[in-house]
Amino acid sequence: MGTTLRTRLSALSLIVFFSFVFAGSPPQAAAKSTSAGPLRIYTIDVEGGQSTLIVAPSGHSMLVDTGWPDNHGRDADRILATMHKAGITRLDKVFITHFHTDHVGGVPNLVQRVQVGEFLDHGVNREDSDITRHDFAAYLKAIAGTKRRIVHPGDTISIPGLSIVVLAADGEHIHAIPGITPQPNPYCATERKWEADPSENARSAGFLLRYGKFSFLDLGDLTGAKEVALVCPANPIGHVDLYLVDHHGMDLSNSRALVDAIHPVVAIMDNGAHKAGMPQAWQTVHDSPGIRALYMLHTAEGSDAAHNSPAPLIANLKGGTDGNDFAVVASSNGSFSVTNSRTGNTENYPAK
């Protein structure tokens, strides 16, 4: 065999070898590293406040609101317990919807227990009340030295694997979302006139989260007039799979123009035993076109049986132990499940 032929065969052998090593093995490794796992959303029982933990398939996390202050750190402890259940030890982001006690009050307790990468909020307190001024000042003091970002409608929040766009903040709202064509909203024509709300509720920062074909809407405590402005005359949100009921199920929120337009498959109401879960709001959400289930964190003890969901859909029953939550596990194909930690029961909802 000549020298030239031996050289060519040796080169060919090397090509075949490296083709096997670099073209054979790495694609399998790449498929393993990019395979899509589930999105997890936990609605934590903070007794009528809000605290919602979002954990992306990547393991990155965002906590929405922190519940109440004090109570021996009760709400911070419940957040920590949920983080442990989710397998995380730090929070990449904490998103504060507005500066009311039941949403921001838990921040000082939380930062003593958990490392937080970044806080996001709508800017400054706009409410003329001593308690809200106090809570806003306590929040700023607690997060001093931690990265903070003020969000505006249209801003995006970077969580690997998820698309999160801010819909409303500081009284302003978005008109269009990339990838979603606003549609005329037929429910606007019959919507009642809502009074303007001067409180922090109307300044709530809210967002739409998308994971593949799955979508989750959280608008904090946004009140009726601002809800209607967001979705009328055209709805920029489209339909959603999971809706965190606005304002814990208060009648000051949950306009039909919003709730009926978004057509939620499942709604979760983060009410307390003696806070919110009001009959009119419950009925509006319950009657939304196409809804499959309305879950409640607590039995609304100030309401009646006709305006409470069936017991399997309630995390904390009257006279029972508090602290139970709901865990949502969503796939990128749009299917998801909801587990009630009180019963251990899981309900599955197929992709639309």
N, C-alpha and C positions, 0 to 999 in steps of 0.2 A: 504494500500500500504506500502511495506516495505521500510526501510530507504535506502537500497542499490538501489532499483528501483527508488525512488524519486531522489536520487543523480544522477543516470544515466540520467533520463529525464531532470533534471535541466541542466546538462552538454550538453545534446543534444540541448536544447533550446538556450543555449549560443552559440553553434556552428552555429545553424541556423541563429541566430541574427547577429553574426559577419560576417557570410558568406554573408548575405544580405548587411551589411554596407560596408564591405571592398571588396567584390567580385562583388557587384552590382553597387554601385554608382561610385567608382573610375574609372572603365574602361570607363564610359561615359565622366568623367572629363579628363582622359588621352587622349581620342580621340579628345576632343575639343582642348587641348593644343598642340597636335602634328599634327592637320589637316594642310595640306599644302596650304598656300595662294600663291599669285602671286609674282614673281620677277618683279621689276620695274627698267627700265633703261631709263634715260633722257639724250638726247644729247642736251646740252645747247648751245645757240647761243653766242659764244664769238668772232664773227666776223673774222672767218678764223683761230682761234686758236683751242685748244681742251679743253673741260671740259665736262666730262660724269659722271653723278651721278648714282650709282648702289645702290638700296635699296633691301635687301634680305627680304624674307617673315618674318624672325625673327625681322625685324626692324633695323638690323645692316646695316651700310652703308660704301661705299667706293667711294670717288671722284677720278676720273682719270684726272689729270692736272687741271690747274686753270686759263687758259686764260692769257690775257695780263695785264701789270701793268697800274696803273694810270687811265686816262679817268674818273677821279673823282670816282674811285672804281666801274666803270660800271660792270665789269665781276664778281667781288665779290658780288655785289648787285643782279646780275642775278642768281648766284649760290644760294644765300640766298633765293631768291624768289622761286627757284625750290625746295629747301629743305622744305620751308613752304608748297608748293603744295604736297610734298611727306610726310608731317607730321613728319619731324624730326627736331631736334634743334641742333644736334652736328654731327660731322663726326668721325666715328670710325677710318677710315684710309684715307689718301690721297696718291695716287700712282702717282709719277712723272715719266713720260716715259723718258724724257731727258731734258737737261738744256737750251733749246731755249726759247726766250722771250715769245712766244705765248703759251707755255705750263707751264712754271714755273714762269713767270713774275708776275702772280697774287697772289703768295703766301703771300707777305707782306701785301697786302690789305685784303686777306682772314683771316689771323690769328688775325687781329684786330677785326673781326666781329664774328668769329666762333671758338668754341672749337674743337680741333683736337686731337684724341687719339694717332695717330702714322703716321709718314711719311715714305714712302718707295720709294727708288730710286736705280739707278744702281751704285752709288759710287761717282765718281769724274768727273768733266768736262774734256773731252778729246779733245776739239776743240780749235785750236789756233786762237782765235778772241777776241778782247777786249770786245765786247758786251756780249759774252757768259761767259767770265770770270767774268764780272760785275754781270750778272744775277745769276751765281752760288754763288758768294760771298753774294749777297743779300738774296738768298734762305737760305744759312747756317745761316746768322744772324737772319733771321726771325723765323727760327724753333729752335733756341737755347733754350734749356730747355724742348723741346718736344721730346718724344721718336722717334728715327729714326732707320730704318733697311735698310741695303743694300741687294738687292735681286740678285740672280743668277739663271741661267737656271735650271729648275727642282725644285726650291723652291715652296712651296705652301703658299697661303695667307689664313689665317683663318678668314672666315666670316661664322657664323653658318648657315647651310642649303645649302651652296654653295660649289662647288669644283672649286678652282682657282689655276692654275699652271702657273708659269712663263716660257715662251717659249724662250725668248731672253732677253739679258741684257749685256750691256757693250761690244758689238761686238761678244758675244758668243751665242750659241743656243743649244736647247735640241735636242736629237735624238729619244727619245721615251717618251710617256706619259703613266703613269699607266692606264690600262684599255683600251688602244687604240693600236692596232697592226699596225705599220707603213706599208703602202702599196706602191708598186712601182708606181712612178709618171710618166705617159706616156707623160705629157706635158713638161718634162725636155728636151727631145730630140730636140725639135724645139725652145727652149728658146734662145733668143739672149744673147750675151755677155754683161754684165753690168760692168761699170767701178767701181773701188773701190771708196768709199765715205769716206773722212777723217773727215767729220763733225759729230756733235752730233747725227744727224739723224740715222746714221748707228749704233749708240750705244743704240738706243731706247730699253727700257724695254717694253715687251709686254706679254700678257697672254691669256690663254683660260679659259673661265668661263663656267661651266656646272651646270645646275639645273635640275636634273632628265635627261630627254631626250632632253632638250633645251641647245643650246650652243651659245656662243658669243665670237667672236675673236676681240681683239684690240692689234695691233702691233705698236701703236704710229706712228712715222714717218720713220719706217724702210724702207731703200732704196733697190733698185733692187738686188744688189749682195748679200745682207744679206737675202733677201726674198728667193732667189733661193737656197742659202746654207741651209736654214731651211727646205725646202720641196723637195730637190733633193739629191740623186736619189730616196729617199723614202719620202712619205708624212706622218709625225707623227701626224698630226692634225686631219685627217679625214674630213668629211663634217661638215659644220656649218650652223646654222639657221640664225644668224645675224652677219654681217661683218661690222665693222667700217672701212670704206675705208682708206687704208694707206695714210698718208701724205696729207690729205685733198683733195686727188684726183690729186696729182702732177704726172707728167710724169717720175720723177726720181724714182718712186715707182710703185706698182701695176703690177708686172710681171704676165704674163699669167700662168707661172708655179705655182705661188701661187694661184691667183684668180680662175683659172679654176679647180685646184685641190681641193679647199675647197668647191666648189659648194654651195655658199651661197643662201639661200632662199630669203633673203632680205639684201640689203646693204644700209648703211647711209653714205653719204659723208658730212663731216663737213667743207665744203669750205666756203669762204667768197665771198662777191659780186665781189671783185677785187683780190681775192687770190685763186689760185689753181682751182679745177674744170676743169682741162685741157681736151681737146677733146680726146686724146689718152687714158688717164686713164679712162675717162668716158666710152668710147667705150669698153675697156677691161672688165670693171665691168658689163656693160650693156649686153655684149654678153656671160657672164659666163653661163655654162650649168645649166639649171634648175632655174635660178634666176626669181623671181616673180616681184620684184620691186626694183628700185634704187631711194632712197630718197636723196634730197639735202637740206642743211640748207639755201642756198641762190641760187638765179639765178646767174649763172656764167656769168657776164656781158661781160667778155672778150672772151667768146666763142660764138657759134652760136646756133640757135634754134635746130638744129639737134643733138647737144651735150649738151642739157639741158633736164632734165626730164619734163614731163607734169606738169602744174601748181599745180594740187592737191597733187603732191609729193614733192613740194618745200615749205619750211616753211616761207621764207622771199623773196617776189617777188621784182623785180626791181621797185623802186619808192614807195614801201610800207613801213610799219613800221617794224623795226628790233626788234630782241629779241624773236621771236617765236622759238619754239623747237619741238622736237619729243619725245613722251613718248611711250616706249615699255612695254607691260605687258605680261609676259610669265608664262605659267603653266608648271608644272613638266612633263606633258605628251608630251611636245614638241610643243604644239600649242601656238600662241602668236598673239598680235595685235600691230599695230602702229597707234598712234593718232597724227595728225598734229594740233598743238595748234592754228595756224592761221585760219584754217577752222573749227576745231572741229570735223572733219571727222575721223572715225576709220576704218581701214582695218584689217580684220582677216585673219590669215594664219594657216591652220590646221596642225596638226602634220604630219611629213613625214612617 
